[in-house]
Amino acid sequence: MKEFVVVVSIHLKPGCEAEFLRLLMPVVEVVRHETTFVNNVLHQDPEDPTRFMSYETWADHDEFFAVQFKREYRQAYETRLPDLLQEPRQMQIWQPLHSDFTFFSHQTSTG
């Protein structure tokens, strides 16, 4: 199968944002070294800090669900997550058709 995208939407209980990030960030740091991992972008809703969205691209659909999703380093996150959620996590699978990225900074210097 060609590359695929997993879009994950998470709505936390108020006050659970710091614990969520404390559990998630070690997973994000380790997963980047997986052979079928392509990229991940984590977003937080600027109007509602309890809402997060992750956009992940992977090279192999079957391997992701059979192997990656069950990795030991995800256990603490997956075990604790249901207690932090305001509503069930939403996961959607998408097939990329086109991508366009720039890798330079859009920030301007103020000094």
VEXGU-20580 format. One line per 5 residues: number of its first residue (from 0); their letters; for each residue z, y, x of C-alpha. Coordinates in pm, 1 decimal, decimal comma, always signed. Example, Ala and Ser with C-alpha at 12.3 -4.5 7.8 and 13.67 -1.06 7.14 Angstrom:
VEXGU-20580
0 = AS = +780,0 -450,0 +1230,0 ~ +714,0 -106,0 +1367,0
This chain:
VEXGU-20580
0 = MKEFV = +0,0 +0,0 +0,0 ~ -69,4 +354,7 +111,4 ~ +204,3 +605,7 +174,4 ~ +415,3 +685,7 -127,1 ~ +668,7 +952,1 -218,4
5 = VVVSI = +1011,2 +906,4 -372,3 ~ +1140,0 +1213,7 -557,3 ~ +1512,9 +1184,6 -621,3 ~ +1694,7 +1426,0 -854,5 ~ +2073,3 +1436,3 -839,0
10 = HLKPG = +2308,1 +1633,7 -1063,7 ~ +2665,7 +1628,3 -935,4 ~ +2994,7 +1699,3 -1102,7 ~ +3110,0 +2053,3 -1012,7 ~ +3302,5 +2061,5 -685,5
15 = CEAEF = +3144,6 +1743,0 -545,4 ~ +2875,4 +1913,5 -336,6 ~ +3058,5 +1901,2 -2,0 ~ +3151,4 +1533,5 -35,8 ~ +2795,9 +1447,9 -141,3
20 = LRLLM = +2652,4 +1618,3 +167,5 ~ +2918,5 +1461,5 +391,5 ~ +2806,4 +1115,9 +269,9 ~ +2432,5 +1186,2 +261,4 ~ +2370,4 +1363,1 +593,2
25 = PVVEV = +2456,4 +1062,5 +815,8 ~ +2204,4 +857,5 +614,2 ~ +1940,2 +1129,0 +659,6 ~ +2001,7 +1134,4 +1035,4 ~ +1968,2 +755,5 +1074,6
30 = VRHET = +1678,5 +698,4 +835,2 ~ +1448,4 +922,9 +1037,2 ~ +1431,9 +644,6 +1299,4 ~ +1306,3 +378,0 +1057,7 ~ +953,1 +260,1 +1134,8
35 = TFVNN = +820,9 +313,3 +780,4 ~ +981,4 +657,6 +736,3 ~ +742,5 +954,8 +730,5 ~ +945,0 +1258,4 +617,4 ~ +1225,4 +1386,2 +397,8
40 = VLHQD = +1298,3 +1729,7 +254,7 ~ +1632,3 +1789,4 +84,4 ~ +1657,4 +2077,5 -163,3 ~ +1948,1 +2243,8 -346,2 ~ +1897,8 +2444,4 -664,9
45 = PEDPT = +1975,9 +2810,0 -579,2 ~ +2089,5 +2873,5 -937,2 ~ +2299,1 +2555,9 -975,0 ~ +2457,5 +2425,9 -652,3 ~ +2537,4 +2091,5 -821,4
50 = RFMSY = +2166,5 +2001,7 -842,8 ~ +1981,4 +1844,5 -549,2 ~ +1630,6 +1707,8 -504,6 ~ +1500,5 +1495,2 -221,1 ~ +1132,3 +1444,8 -145,6
55 = ETWAD = +1079,3 +1141,8 +81,6 ~ +754,5 +997,0 +211,2 ~ +743,4 +632,8 +321,6 ~ +466,9 +414,2 +461,0 ~ +543,0 +89,9 +274,0
60 = HDEFF = +658,1 +64,5 -88,9 ~ +763,4 -301,9 -82,6 ~ +948,6 -268,8 +247,2 ~ +1133,1 +40,6 +121,5 ~ +1279,4 -133,1 -183,0
65 = AVQFK = +1331,8 -473,2 -21,3 ~ +1474,4 -351,7 +310,5 ~ +1533,2 +22,6 +350,6 ~ +1713,4 +82,6 +24,7 ~ +1959,0 -196,2 +115,1
70 = REYRQ = +2043,3 -89,1 +472,0 ~ +2411,8 -110,7 +570,1 ~ +2424,7 +257,5 +671,4 ~ +2355,9 +351,2 +305,9 ~ +2655,2 +156,0 +168,1
75 = AYETR = +2921,9 +429,7 +177,3 ~ +2681,0 +676,1 +13,8 ~ +2557,2 +432,1 -253,2 ~ +2909,4 +308,9 -331,9 ~ +3058,3 +656,2 -378,5
80 = LPDLL = +2759,2 +831,1 -541,1 ~ +2815,3 +711,1 -902,9 ~ +3160,3 +875,9 -905,3 ~ +3010,6 +1208,6 -794,5 ~ +2727,7 +1218,2 -1048,1
85 = QEPRQ = +2729,1 +1425,9 -1363,3 ~ +2434,4 +1221,4 -1492,5 ~ +2241,7 +919,7 -1358,2 ~ +2029,1 +975,2 -1048,8 ~ +1658,3 +1003,1 -1128,3
90 = MQIWQ = +1401,9 +841,8 -897,0 ~ +1027,3 +881,3 -937,2 ~ +751,0 +726,4 -729,6 ~ +444,6 +939,4 -657,9 ~ +116,0 +872,2 -479,1
95 = PLHSD = +18,5 +1159,4 -246,2 ~ -336,2 +1285,1 -286,7 ~ -337,9 +1576,5 -43,4 ~ -97,7 +1733,1 +204,5 ~ -100,5 +2054,8 +399,9
100 = FTFFS = +178,7 +2150,9 +640,1 ~ +242,9 +2431,5 +882,8 ~ +497,1 +2392,7 +1159,5 ~ +562,4 +2749,6 +1265,3 ~ +846,8 +2971,8 +1159,2
105 = HQTST = +801,9 +3219,5 +878,0 ~ +1120,1 +3401,9 +980,5 ~ +1099,2 +3749,2 +1125,0 ~ +1322,3 +3889,9 +1394,3 ~ +1567,5 +4159,4 +1292,5
110 = G = +1671,8 +4248,3 +1646,0
